[in-house]
Amino acid sequence: MSLRKTFKKFHEEYSQWFATKKPKSILVSALKLGEEAGEVAEAVIAFTGESRNKIKKIFSKGQTPKEAVKEELGDVIVVCLNIATLCDISHEELFESAGRKAKARTQKLAEAVK
């Protein structure tokens, strides 16, 4: 499935979920983002094999380290979209802004290499 189709399907499902389970506040979502970022870090530590305890924790949940990274990154994306929605920022605006920023960074890096 293409990224465009995958995103469209995700966005439809997310919009339905948000309509029924709208987060209580932006502040709660911001705190949740910090929590989820920590969980990404734990999953990455397990993925790299740097901590046996993190690996055991992930395996005890029935996941591989790669699956844990994927799941936790997905959680971060959802929380970011919650914050954007609560701030009245469309998801299109969010991704366009991120794309412009990435392009600008790439151009600066290319210029620095010259």
PDB file as gemmi writes it, atoms N, CA and C in Angstrom:
CRYST1    1.000    1.000    1.000  90.00  90.00  90.00 P 1                      
ATOM      1  N   MET A   1       0.856  -1.177   0.000  1.00  0.00           N  
ATOM      2  CA  MET A   1       0.000   0.000   0.000  1.00  0.00           C  
ATOM      3  C   MET A   1       0.901   1.239   0.000  1.00  0.00           C  
ATOM      4  N   SER A   2       0.534   2.247  -0.764  1.00  0.00           N  
ATOM      5  CA  SER A   2       1.356   3.450  -0.842  1.00  0.00           C  
ATOM      6  C   SER A   2       1.223   4.263   0.447  1.00  0.00           C  
ATOM      7  N   LEU A   3       2.203   5.112   0.663  1.00  0.00           N  
ATOM      8  CA  LEU A   3       2.179   5.971   1.850  1.00  0.00           C  
ATOM      9  C   LEU A   3       0.940   6.856   1.837  1.00  0.00           C  
ATOM     10  N   ARG A   4       0.590   7.364   0.679  1.00  0.00           N  
ATOM     11  CA  ARG A   4      -0.589   8.235   0.570  1.00  0.00           C  
ATOM     12  C   ARG A   4      -1.865   7.496   0.986  1.00  0.00           C  
ATOM     13  N   LYS A   5      -2.040   6.253   0.489  1.00  0.00           N  
ATOM     14  CA  LYS A   5      -3.230   5.466   0.845  1.00  0.00           C  
ATOM     15  C   LYS A   5      -3.210   5.081   2.319  1.00  0.00           C  
ATOM     16  N   THR A   6      -2.039   4.725   2.811  1.00  0.00           N  
ATOM     17  CA  THR A   6      -1.910   4.365   4.221  1.00  0.00           C  
ATOM     18  C   THR A   6      -2.264   5.546   5.108  1.00  0.00           C  
ATOM     19  N   PHE A   7      -1.747   6.727   4.755  1.00  0.00           N  
ATOM     20  CA  PHE A   7      -2.046   7.918   5.546  1.00  0.00           C  
ATOM     21  C   PHE A   7      -3.527   8.257   5.489  1.00  0.00           C  
ATOM     22  N   LYS A   8      -4.126   8.158   4.301  1.00  0.00           N  
ATOM     23  CA  LYS A   8      -5.555   8.470   4.168  1.00  0.00           C  
ATOM     24  C   LYS A   8      -6.390   7.551   5.055  1.00  0.00           C  
ATOM     25  N   LYS A   9      -6.085   6.255   5.026  1.00  0.00           N  
ATOM     26  CA  LYS A   9      -6.816   5.294   5.862  1.00  0.00           C  
ATOM     27  C   LYS A   9      -6.602   5.607   7.343  1.00  0.00           C  
ATOM     28  N   PHE A  10      -5.347   5.853   7.717  1.00  0.00           N  
ATOM     29  CA  PHE A  10      -5.043   6.199   9.111  1.00  0.00           C  
ATOM     30  C   PHE A  10      -5.800   7.455   9.526  1.00  0.00           C  
ATOM     31  N   HIS A  11      -5.788   8.469   8.658  1.00  0.00           N  
ATOM     32  CA  HIS A  11      -6.426   9.741   9.004  1.00  0.00           C  
ATOM     33  C   HIS A  11      -7.927   9.573   9.207  1.00  0.00           C  
ATOM     34  N   GLU A  12      -8.564   8.756   8.382  1.00  0.00           N  
ATOM     35  CA  GLU A  12     -10.000   8.496   8.546  1.00  0.00           C  
ATOM     36  C   GLU A  12     -10.271   7.813   9.887  1.00  0.00           C  
ATOM     37  N   GLU A  13      -9.471   6.795  10.212  1.00  0.00           N  
ATOM     38  CA  GLU A  13      -9.653   6.082  11.476  1.00  0.00           C  
ATOM     39  C   GLU A  13      -9.343   6.986  12.662  1.00  0.00           C  
ATOM     40  N   TYR A  14      -8.281   7.779  12.552  1.00  0.00           N  
ATOM     41  CA  TYR A  14      -7.915   8.700  13.619  1.00  0.00           C  
ATOM     42  C   TYR A  14      -9.037   9.718  13.842  1.00  0.00           C  
ATOM     43  N   SER A  15      -9.586  10.270  12.767  1.00  0.00           N  
ATOM     44  CA  SER A  15     -10.641  11.284  12.888  1.00  0.00           C  
ATOM     45  C   SER A  15     -11.865  10.721  13.599  1.00  0.00           C  
ATOM     46  N   GLN A  16     -12.226   9.475  13.285  1.00  0.00           N  
ATOM     47  CA  GLN A  16     -13.354   8.835  13.970  1.00  0.00           C  
ATOM     48  C   GLN A  16     -13.031   8.647  15.454  1.00  0.00           C  
ATOM     49  N   TRP A  17     -11.826   8.179  15.744  1.00  0.00           N  
ATOM     50  CA  TRP A  17     -11.420   7.982  17.133  1.00  0.00           C  
ATOM     51  C   TRP A  17     -11.440   9.308  17.888  1.00  0.00           C  
ATOM     52  N   PHE A  18     -10.856  10.358  17.290  1.00  0.00           N  
ATOM     53  CA  PHE A  18     -10.761  11.654  17.965  1.00  0.00           C  
ATOM     54  C   PHE A  18     -12.142  12.205  18.272  1.00  0.00           C  
ATOM     55  N   ALA A  19     -13.090  12.002  17.353  1.00  0.00           N  
ATOM     56  CA  ALA A  19     -14.442  12.517  17.557  1.00  0.00           C  
ATOM     57  C   ALA A  19     -15.111  11.894  18.774  1.00  0.00           C  
ATOM     58  N   THR A  20     -14.766  10.660  19.092  1.00  0.00           N  
ATOM     59  CA  THR A  20     -15.404   9.986  20.226  1.00  0.00           C  
ATOM     60  C   THR A  20     -14.548  10.001  21.497  1.00  0.00           C  
ATOM     61  N   LYS A  21     -13.238  10.086  21.351  1.00  0.00           N  
ATOM     62  CA  LYS A  21     -12.334   9.993  22.507  1.00  0.00           C  
ATOM     63  C   LYS A  21     -11.450  11.228  22.646  1.00  0.00           C  
ATOM     64  N   LYS A  22     -11.963  12.380  22.293  1.00  0.00           N  
ATOM     65  CA  LYS A  22     -11.179  13.609  22.299  1.00  0.00           C  
ATOM     66  C   LYS A  22     -10.418  13.776  23.616  1.00  0.00           C  
ATOM     67  N   PRO A  23      -9.094  14.005  23.527  1.00  0.00           N  
ATOM     68  CA  PRO A  23      -8.313  14.221  24.751  1.00  0.00           C  
ATOM     69  C   PRO A  23      -8.861  15.400  25.552  1.00  0.00           C  
ATOM     70  N   LYS A  24      -8.693  15.321  26.857  1.00  0.00           N  
ATOM     71  CA  LYS A  24      -9.269  16.329  27.743  1.00  0.00           C  
ATOM     72  C   LYS A  24      -8.630  17.712  27.579  1.00  0.00           C  
ATOM     73  N   SER A  25      -7.334  17.767  27.378  1.00  0.00           N  
ATOM     74  CA  SER A  25      -6.704  19.076  27.250  1.00  0.00           C  
ATOM     75  C   SER A  25      -5.375  18.971  26.523  1.00  0.00           C  
ATOM     76  N   ILE A  26      -4.931  20.121  26.045  1.00  0.00           N  
ATOM     77  CA  ILE A  26      -3.633  20.194  25.384  1.00  0.00           C  
ATOM     78  C   ILE A  26      -2.533  19.871  26.385  1.00  0.00           C  
ATOM     79  N   LEU A  27      -2.675  20.355  27.604  1.00  0.00           N  
ATOM     80  CA  LEU A  27      -1.636  20.114  28.610  1.00  0.00           C  
ATOM     81  C   LEU A  27      -1.480  18.627  28.914  1.00  0.00           C  
ATOM     82  N   VAL A  28      -2.588  17.920  29.031  1.00  0.00           N  
ATOM     83  CA  VAL A  28      -2.523  16.473  29.270  1.00  0.00           C  
ATOM     84  C   VAL A  28      -1.842  15.796  28.083  1.00  0.00           C  
ATOM     85  N   SER A  29      -2.176  16.245  26.884  1.00  0.00           N  
ATOM     86  CA  SER A  29      -1.553  15.664  25.689  1.00  0.00           C  
ATOM     87  C   SER A  29      -0.062  15.967  25.648  1.00  0.00           C  
ATOM     88  N   ALA A  30       0.338  17.157  26.066  1.00  0.00           N  
ATOM     89  CA  ALA A  30       1.766  17.503  26.090  1.00  0.00           C  
ATOM     90  C   ALA A  30       2.513  16.610  27.075  1.00  0.00           C  
ATOM     91  N   LEU A  31       1.921  16.354  28.224  1.00  0.00           N  
ATOM     92  CA  LEU A  31       2.533  15.443  29.196  1.00  0.00           C  
ATOM     93  C   LEU A  31       2.600  14.023  28.637  1.00  0.00           C  
ATOM     94  N   LYS A  32       1.552  13.621  27.943  1.00  0.00           N  
ATOM     95  CA  LYS A  32       1.518  12.289  27.332  1.00  0.00           C  
ATOM     96  C   LYS A  32       2.619  12.155  26.286  1.00  0.00           C  
ATOM     97  N   LEU A  33       2.900  13.237  25.561  1.00  0.00           N  
ATOM     98  CA  LEU A  33       3.961  13.212  24.555  1.00  0.00           C  
ATOM     99  C   LEU A  33       5.307  12.920  25.215  1.00  0.00           C  
ATOM    100  N   GLY A  34       5.557  13.534  26.364  1.00  0.00           N  
ATOM    101  CA  GLY A  34       6.793  13.258  27.096  1.00  0.00           C  
ATOM    102  C   GLY A  34       6.880  11.804  27.517  1.00  0.00           C  
ATOM    103  N   GLU A  35       5.778  11.264  27.993  1.00  0.00           N  
ATOM    104  CA  GLU A  35       5.730   9.853  28.405  1.00  0.00           C  
ATOM    105  C   GLU A  35       6.020   8.939  27.209  1.00  0.00           C  
ATOM    106  N   GLU A  36       5.370   9.217  26.096  1.00  0.00           N  
ATOM    107  CA  GLU A  36       5.550   8.379  24.909  1.00  0.00           C  
ATOM    108  C   GLU A  36       6.974   8.485  24.363  1.00  0.00           C  
ATOM    109  N   ALA A  37       7.557   9.677  24.424  1.00  0.00           N  
ATOM    110  CA  ALA A  37       8.944   9.834  23.968  1.00  0.00           C  
ATOM    111  C   ALA A  37       9.875   8.979  24.816  1.00  0.00           C  
ATOM    112  N   GLY A  38       9.616   8.907  26.107  1.00  0.00           N  
ATOM    113  CA  GLY A  38      10.415   8.042  26.981  1.00  0.00           C  
ATOM    114  C   GLY A  38      10.268   6.578  26.607  1.00  0.00           C  
ATOM    115  N   GLU A  39       9.064   6.182  26.239  1.00  0.00           N  
ATOM    116  CA  GLU A  39       8.838   4.799  25.832  1.00  0.00           C  
ATOM    117  C   GLU A  39       9.534   4.491  24.504  1.00  0.00           C  
ATOM    118  N   VAL A  40       9.604   5.481  23.602  1.00  0.00           N  
ATOM    119  CA  VAL A  40      10.368   5.297  22.364  1.00  0.00           C  
ATOM    120  C   VAL A  40      11.830   5.064  22.715  1.00  0.00           C  
ATOM    121  N   ALA A  41      12.354   5.877  23.628  1.00  0.00           N  
ATOM    122  CA  ALA A  41      13.759   5.742  24.020  1.00  0.00           C  
ATOM    123  C   ALA A  41      14.026   4.350  24.600  1.00  0.00           C  
ATOM    124  N   GLU A  42      13.143   3.860  25.457  1.00  0.00           N  
ATOM    125  CA  GLU A  42      13.303   2.515  26.024  1.00  0.00           C  
ATOM    126  C   GLU A  42      13.299   1.452  24.930  1.00  0.00           C  
ATOM    127  N   ALA A  43      12.390   1.589  23.982  1.00  0.00           N  
ATOM    128  CA  ALA A  43      12.303   0.604  22.891  1.00  0.00           C  
ATOM    129  C   ALA A  43      13.559   0.645  22.026  1.00  0.00           C  
ATOM    130  N   VAL A  44      14.081   1.838  21.777  1.00  0.00           N  
ATOM    131  CA  VAL A  44      15.299   1.964  20.970  1.00  0.00           C  
ATOM    132  C   VAL A  44      16.485   1.354  21.711  1.00  0.00           C  
ATOM    133  N   ILE A  45      16.551   1.568  23.013  1.00  0.00           N  
ATOM    134  CA  ILE A  45      17.619   0.968  23.817  1.00  0.00           C  
ATOM    135  C   ILE A  45      17.563  -0.556  23.696  1.00  0.00           C  
ATOM    136  N   ALA A  46      16.355  -1.106  23.766  1.00  0.00           N  
ATOM    137  CA  ALA A  46      16.210  -2.554  23.604  1.00  0.00           C  
ATOM    138  C   ALA A  46      16.588  -2.976  22.189  1.00  0.00           C  
ATOM    139  N   PHE A  47      16.181  -2.197  21.209  1.00  0.00           N  
ATOM    140  CA  PHE A  47      16.475  -2.512  19.808  1.00  0.00           C  
ATOM    141  C   PHE A  47      17.984  -2.574  19.558  1.00  0.00           C  
ATOM    142  N   THR A  48      18.723  -1.679  20.199  1.00  0.00           N  
ATOM    143  CA  THR A  48      20.173  -1.660  20.002  1.00  0.00           C  
ATOM    144  C   THR A  48      20.881  -2.735  20.817  1.00  0.00           C  
ATOM    145  N   GLY A  49      20.148  -3.348  21.758  1.00  0.00           N  
ATOM    146  CA  GLY A  49      20.746  -4.392  22.586  1.00  0.00           C  
ATOM    147  C   GLY A  49      21.570  -3.850  23.738  1.00  0.00           C  
ATOM    148  N   GLU A  50      21.442  -2.570  24.030  1.00  0.00           N  
ATOM    149  CA  GLU A  50      22.252  -1.930  25.062  1.00  0.00           C  
ATOM    150  C   GLU A  50      21.804  -2.275  26.484  1.00  0.00           C  
ATOM    151  N   SER A  51      20.595  -2.777  26.643  1.00  0.00           N  
ATOM    152  CA  SER A  51      20.104  -3.074  27.991  1.00  0.00           C  
ATOM    153  C   SER A  51      19.315  -4.383  27.992  1.00  0.00           C  
ATOM    154  N   ARG A  52      19.829  -5.349  28.726  1.00  0.00           N  
ATOM    155  CA  ARG A  52      19.115  -6.634  28.825  1.00  0.00           C  
ATOM    156  C   ARG A  52      17.769  -6.459  29.515  1.00  0.00           C  
ATOM    157  N   ASN A  53      17.707  -5.562  30.503  1.00  0.00           N  
ATOM    158  CA  ASN A  53      16.445  -5.343  31.215  1.00  0.00           C  
ATOM    159  C   ASN A  53      15.360  -4.813  30.276  1.00  0.00           C  
ATOM    160  N   LYS A  54      15.720  -3.877  29.391  1.00  0.00           N  
ATOM    161  CA  LYS A  54      14.742  -3.337  28.432  1.00  0.00           C  
ATOM    162  C   LYS A  54      14.306  -4.414  27.453  1.00  0.00           C  
ATOM    163  N   ILE A  55      15.251  -5.251  27.016  1.00  0.00           N  
ATOM    164  CA  ILE A  55      14.912  -6.344  26.099  1.00  0.00           C  
ATOM    165  C   ILE A  55      13.950  -7.316  26.780  1.00  0.00           C  
ATOM    166  N   LYS A  56      14.251  -7.687  28.024  1.00  0.00           N  
ATOM    167  CA  LYS A  56      13.367  -8.603  28.766  1.00  0.00           C  
ATOM    168  C   LYS A  56      11.970  -8.012  28.921  1.00  0.00           C  
ATOM    169  N   LYS A  57      11.910  -6.717  29.236  1.00  0.00           N  
ATOM    170  CA  LYS A  57      10.621  -6.047  29.413  1.00  0.00           C  
ATOM    171  C   LYS A  57       9.787  -6.127  28.131  1.00  0.00           C  
ATOM    172  N   ILE A  58      10.429  -5.886  27.001  1.00  0.00           N  
ATOM    173  CA  ILE A  58       9.711  -5.919  25.722  1.00  0.00           C  
ATOM    174  C   ILE A  58       9.284  -7.335  25.366  1.00  0.00           C  
ATOM    175  N   PHE A  59      10.187  -8.294  25.549  1.00  0.00           N  
ATOM    176  CA  PHE A  59       9.828  -9.685  25.258  1.00  0.00           C  
ATOM    177  C   PHE A  59       8.709 -10.172  26.177  1.00  0.00           C  
ATOM    178  N   SER A  60       8.681  -9.671  27.417  1.00  0.00           N  
ATOM    179  CA  SER A  60       7.617 -10.087  28.345  1.00  0.00           C  
ATOM    180  C   SER A  60       6.246  -9.602  27.874  1.00  0.00           C  
ATOM    181  N   LYS A  61       6.234  -8.569  27.033  1.00  0.00           N  
ATOM    182  CA  LYS A  61       4.983  -8.069  26.445  1.00  0.00           C  
ATOM    183  C   LYS A  61       4.637  -8.806  25.152  1.00  0.00           C  
ATOM    184  N   GLY A  62       5.488  -9.765  24.773  1.00  0.00           N  
ATOM    185  CA  GLY A  62       5.237 -10.527  23.554  1.00  0.00           C  
ATOM    186  C   GLY A  62       5.641  -9.797  22.289  1.00  0.00           C  
ATOM    187  N   GLN A  63       6.550  -8.834  22.420  1.00  0.00           N  
ATOM    188  CA  GLN A  63       6.996  -8.064  21.267  1.00  0.00           C  
ATOM    189  C   GLN A  63       8.476  -8.289  21.003  1.00  0.00           C  
ATOM    190  N   THR A  64       8.867  -7.981  19.798  1.00  0.00           N  
ATOM    191  CA  THR A  64      10.290  -7.878  19.499  1.00  0.00           C  
ATOM    192  C   THR A  64      10.664  -6.412  19.717  1.00  0.00           C  
ATOM    193  N   PRO A  65      11.949  -6.117  19.882  1.00  0.00           N  
ATOM    194  CA  PRO A  65      12.339  -4.709  20.011  1.00  0.00           C  
ATOM    195  C   PRO A  65      11.886  -3.853  18.819  1.00  0.00           C  
ATOM    196  N   LYS A  66      11.967  -4.385  17.609  1.00  0.00           N  
ATOM    197  CA  LYS A  66      11.530  -3.624  16.432  1.00  0.00           C  
ATOM    198  C   LYS A  66      10.033  -3.315  16.510  1.00  0.00           C  
ATOM    199  N   GLU A  67       9.238  -4.299  16.911  1.00  0.00           N  
ATOM    200  CA  GLU A  67       7.794  -4.074  17.046  1.00  0.00           C  
ATOM    201  C   GLU A  67       7.507  -3.007  18.105  1.00  0.00           C  
ATOM    202  N   ALA A  68       8.279  -3.026  19.183  1.00  0.00           N  
ATOM    203  CA  ALA A  68       8.090  -2.042  20.248  1.00  0.00           C  
ATOM    204  C   ALA A  68       8.414  -0.636  19.751  1.00  0.00           C  
ATOM    205  N   VAL A  69       9.502  -0.496  18.992  1.00  0.00           N  
ATOM    206  CA  VAL A  69       9.851   0.822  18.436  1.00  0.00           C  
ATOM    207  C   VAL A  69       8.727   1.303  17.531  1.00  0.00           C  
ATOM    208  N   LYS A  70       8.241   0.430  16.662  1.00  0.00           N  
ATOM    209  CA  LYS A  70       7.167   0.793  15.729  1.00  0.00           C  
ATOM    210  C   LYS A  70       5.909   1.233  16.492  1.00  0.00           C  
ATOM    211  N   GLU A  71       5.536   0.471  17.512  1.00  0.00           N  
ATOM    212  CA  GLU A  71       4.331   0.791  18.285  1.00  0.00           C  
ATOM    213  C   GLU A  71       4.480   2.122  19.014  1.00  0.00           C  
ATOM    214  N   GLU A  72       5.618   2.328  19.651  1.00  0.00           N  
ATOM    215  CA  GLU A  72       5.814   3.552  20.421  1.00  0.00           C  
ATOM    216  C   GLU A  72       5.920   4.777  19.520  1.00  0.00           C  
ATOM    217  N   LEU A  73       6.562   4.642  18.355  1.00  0.00           N  
ATOM    218  CA  LEU A  73       6.594   5.761  17.410  1.00  0.00           C  
ATOM    219  C   LEU A  73       5.178   6.099  16.936  1.00  0.00           C  
ATOM    220  N   GLY A  74       4.366   5.070  16.729  1.00  0.00           N  
ATOM    221  CA  GLY A  74       2.966   5.302  16.364  1.00  0.00           C  
ATOM    222  C   GLY A  74       2.225   6.068  17.436  1.00  0.00           C  
ATOM    223  N   ASP A  75       2.478   5.732  18.701  1.00  0.00           N  
ATOM    224  CA  ASP A  75       1.850   6.460  19.810  1.00  0.00           C  
ATOM    225  C   ASP A  75       2.256   7.933  19.799  1.00  0.00           C  
ATOM    226  N   VAL A  76       3.534   8.198  19.518  1.00  0.00           N  
ATOM    227  CA  VAL A  76       4.011   9.586  19.462  1.00  0.00           C  
ATOM    228  C   VAL A  76       3.287  10.334  18.342  1.00  0.00           C  
ATOM    229  N   ILE A  77       3.137   9.694  17.199  1.00  0.00           N  
ATOM    230  CA  ILE A  77       2.441  10.337  16.077  1.00  0.00           C  
ATOM    231  C   ILE A  77       1.016  10.698  16.472  1.00  0.00           C  
ATOM    232  N   VAL A  78       0.312   9.776  17.112  1.00  0.00           N  
ATOM    233  CA  VAL A  78      -1.075  10.033  17.504  1.00  0.00           C  
ATOM    234  C   VAL A  78      -1.149  11.187  18.498  1.00  0.00           C  
ATOM    235  N   VAL A  79      -0.262  11.213  19.480  1.00  0.00           N  
ATOM    236  CA  VAL A  79      -0.284  12.299  20.465  1.00  0.00           C  
ATOM    237  C   VAL A  79       0.034  13.633  19.786  1.00  0.00           C  
ATOM    238  N   CYS A  80       0.986  13.640  18.854  1.00  0.00           N  
ATOM    239  CA  CYS A  80       1.294  14.872  18.115  1.00  0.00           C  
ATOM    240  C   CYS A  80       0.073  15.354  17.330  1.00  0.00           C  
ATOM    241  N   LEU A  81      -0.643  14.422  16.706  1.00  0.00           N  
ATOM    242  CA  LEU A  81      -1.849  14.801  15.970  1.00  0.00           C  
ATOM    243  C   LEU A  81      -2.929  15.319  16.916  1.00  0.00           C  
ATOM    244  N   ASN A  82      -3.030  14.729  18.111  1.00  0.00           N  
ATOM    245  CA  ASN A  82      -3.983  15.236  19.102  1.00  0.00           C  
ATOM    246  C   ASN A  82      -3.678  16.687  19.442  1.00  0.00           C  
ATOM    247  N   ILE A  83      -2.409  16.971  19.694  1.00  0.00           N  
ATOM    248  CA  ILE A  83      -2.014  18.336  20.054  1.00  0.00           C  
ATOM    249  C   ILE A  83      -2.304  19.283  18.895  1.00  0.00           C  
ATOM    250  N   ALA A  84      -1.961  18.877  17.683  1.00  0.00           N  
ATOM    251  CA  ALA A  84      -2.235  19.718  16.516  1.00  0.00           C  
ATOM    252  C   ALA A  84      -3.725  20.001  16.396  1.00  0.00           C  
ATOM    253  N   THR A  85      -4.539  18.964  16.526  1.00  0.00           N  
ATOM    254  CA  THR A  85      -5.988  19.137  16.402  1.00  0.00           C  
ATOM    255  C   THR A  85      -6.523  20.066  17.482  1.00  0.00           C  
ATOM    256  N   LEU A  86      -6.068  19.882  18.716  1.00  0.00           N  
ATOM    257  CA  LEU A  86      -6.518  20.743  19.812  1.00  0.00           C  
ATOM    258  C   LEU A  86      -6.054  22.194  19.643  1.00  0.00           C  
ATOM    259  N   CYS A  87      -4.968  22.403  18.890  1.00  0.00           N  
ATOM    260  CA  CYS A  87      -4.461  23.756  18.599  1.00  0.00           C  
ATOM    261  C   CYS A  87      -5.027  24.303  17.293  1.00  0.00           C  
ATOM    262  N   ASP A  88      -5.983  23.589  16.701  1.00  0.00           N  
ATOM    263  CA  ASP A  88      -6.601  23.976  15.437  1.00  0.00           C  
ATOM    264  C   ASP A  88      -5.581  24.078  14.310  1.00  0.00           C  
ATOM    265  N   ILE A  89      -4.644  23.129  14.288  1.00  0.00           N  
ATOM    266  CA  ILE A  89      -3.669  23.018  13.205  1.00  0.00           C  
ATOM    267  C   ILE A  89      -4.057  21.778  12.405  1.00  0.00           C  
ATOM    268  N   SER A  90      -4.336  21.959  11.120  1.00  0.00           N  
ATOM    269  CA  SER A  90      -4.724  20.796  10.323  1.00  0.00           C  
ATOM    270  C   SER A  90      -3.524  19.868  10.166  1.00  0.00           C  
ATOM    271  N   HIS A  91      -3.815  18.615   9.975  1.00  0.00           N  
ATOM    272  CA  HIS A  91      -2.743  17.641   9.801  1.00  0.00           C  
ATOM    273  C   HIS A  91      -1.964  17.923   8.515  1.00  0.00           C  
ATOM    274  N   GLU A  92      -2.672  18.429   7.511  1.00  0.00           N  
ATOM    275  CA  GLU A  92      -1.991  18.790   6.274  1.00  0.00           C  
ATOM    276  C   GLU A  92      -0.968  19.893   6.536  1.00  0.00           C  
ATOM    277  N   GLU A  93      -1.389  20.928   7.305  1.00  0.00           N  
ATOM    278  CA  GLU A  93      -0.464  22.011   7.658  1.00  0.00           C  
ATOM    279  C   GLU A  93       0.744  21.474   8.415  1.00  0.00           C  
ATOM    280  N   LEU A  94       0.483  20.562   9.335  1.00  0.00           N  
ATOM    281  CA  LEU A  94       1.549  19.992  10.157  1.00  0.00           C  
ATOM    282  C   LEU A  94       2.582  19.274   9.293  1.00  0.00           C  
ATOM    283  N   PHE A  95       2.118  18.423   8.401  1.00  0.00           N  
ATOM    284  CA  PHE A  95       3.038  17.659   7.556  1.00  0.00           C  
ATOM    285  C   PHE A  95       3.711  18.544   6.509  1.00  0.00           C  
ATOM    286  N   GLU A  96       2.996  19.544   5.990  1.00  0.00           N  
ATOM    287  CA  GLU A  96       3.622  20.479   5.050  1.00  0.00           C  
ATOM    288  C   GLU A  96       4.738  21.256   5.732  1.00  0.00           C  
ATOM    289  N   SER A  97       4.485  21.703   6.956  1.00  0.00           N  
ATOM    290  CA  SER A  97       5.496  22.437   7.715  1.00  0.00           C  
ATOM    291  C   SER A  97       6.721  21.560   7.979  1.00  0.00           C  
ATOM    292  N   ALA A  98       6.476  20.327   8.373  1.00  0.00           N  
ATOM    293  CA  ALA A  98       7.585  19.396   8.636  1.00  0.00           C  
ATOM    294  C   ALA A  98       8.377  19.138   7.355  1.00  0.00           C  
ATOM    295  N   GLY A  99       7.674  19.009   6.240  1.00  0.00           N  
ATOM    296  CA  GLY A  99       8.340  18.780   4.958  1.00  0.00           C  
ATOM    297  C   GLY A  99       9.202  19.968   4.551  1.00  0.00           C  
ATOM    298  N   ARG A 100       8.662  21.184   4.721  1.00  0.00           N  
ATOM    299  CA  ARG A 100       9.449  22.388   4.396  1.00  0.00           C  
ATOM    300  C   ARG A 100      10.699  22.478   5.265  1.00  0.00           C  
ATOM    301  N   LYS A 101      10.546  22.160   6.536  1.00  0.00           N  
ATOM    302  CA  LYS A 101      11.680  22.226   7.465  1.00  0.00           C  
ATOM    303  C   LYS A 101      12.747  21.197   7.076  1.00  0.00           C  
ATOM    304  N   ALA A 102      12.325  20.000   6.737  1.00  0.00           N  
ATOM    305  CA  ALA A 102      13.274  18.960   6.322  1.00  0.00           C  
ATOM    306  C   ALA A 102      13.987  19.372   5.036  1.00  0.00           C  
ATOM    307  N   LYS A 103      13.243  19.947   4.096  1.00  0.00           N  
ATOM    308  CA  LYS A 103      13.844  20.387   2.834  1.00  0.00           C  
ATOM    309  C   LYS A 103      14.866  21.485   3.089  1.00  0.00           C  
ATOM    310  N   ALA A 104      14.532  22.432   3.956  1.00  0.00           N  
ATOM    311  CA  ALA A 104      15.462  23.523   4.259  1.00  0.00           C  
ATOM    312  C   ALA A 104      16.736  22.990   4.911  1.00  0.00           C  
ATOM    313  N   ARG A 105      16.594  22.038   5.808  1.00  0.00           N  
ATOM    314  CA  ARG A 105      17.764  21.436   6.450  1.00  0.00           C  
ATOM    315  C   ARG A 105      18.638  20.715   5.427  1.00  0.00           C  
ATOM    316  N   THR A 106      17.995  19.997   4.518  1.00  0.00           N  
ATOM    317  CA  THR A 106      18.734  19.269   3.488  1.00  0.00           C  
ATOM    318  C   THR A 106      19.495  20.240   2.593  1.00  0.00           C  
ATOM    319  N   GLN A 107      18.847  21.344   2.233  1.00  0.00           N  
ATOM    320  CA  GLN A 107      19.504  22.341   1.388  1.00  0.00           C  
ATOM    321  C   GLN A 107      20.695  22.965   2.113  1.00  0.00           C  
ATOM    322  N   LYS A 108      20.542  23.288   3.391  1.00  0.00           N  
ATOM    323  CA  LYS A 108      21.650  23.860   4.163  1.00  0.00           C  
ATOM    324  C   LYS A 108      22.813  22.893   4.252  1.00  0.00           C  
ATOM    325  N   LEU A 109      22.496  21.624   4.458  1.00  0.00           N  
ATOM    326  CA  LEU A 109      23.544  20.607   4.542  1.00  0.00           C  
ATOM    327  C   LEU A 109      24.268  20.483   3.207  1.00  0.00           C  
ATOM    328  N   ALA A 110      23.513  20.491   2.107  1.00  0.00           N  
ATOM    329  CA  ALA A 110      24.120  20.384   0.780  1.00  0.00           C  
ATOM    330  C   ALA A 110      25.024  21.584   0.511  1.00  0.00           C  
ATOM    331  N   GLU A 111      24.589  22.769   0.925  1.00  0.00           N  
ATOM    332  CA  GLU A 111      25.404  23.974   0.730  1.00  0.00           C  
ATOM    333  C   GLU A 111      26.666  23.931   1.572  1.00  0.00           C  
ATOM    334  N   ALA A 112      26.565  23.386   2.765  1.00  0.00           N  
ATOM    335  CA  ALA A 112      27.726  23.304   3.659  1.00  0.00           C  
ATOM    336  C   ALA A 112      28.779  22.332   3.128  1.00  0.00           C  
ATOM    337  N   VAL A 113      28.335  21.330   2.392  1.00  0.00           N  
ATOM    338  CA  VAL A 113      29.235  20.314   1.857  1.00  0.00           C  
ATOM    339  C   VAL A 113      30.005  20.840   0.640  1.00  0.00           C  
ATOM    340  N   LYS A 114      29.445  21.814  -0.044  1.00  0.00           N  
ATOM    341  CA  LYS A 114      30.074  22.350  -1.270  1.00  0.00           C  
ATOM    342  C   LYS A 114      31.435  22.921  -1.004  1.00  0.00           C  
TER     343      LYS A 114                                                      
END                                                                             
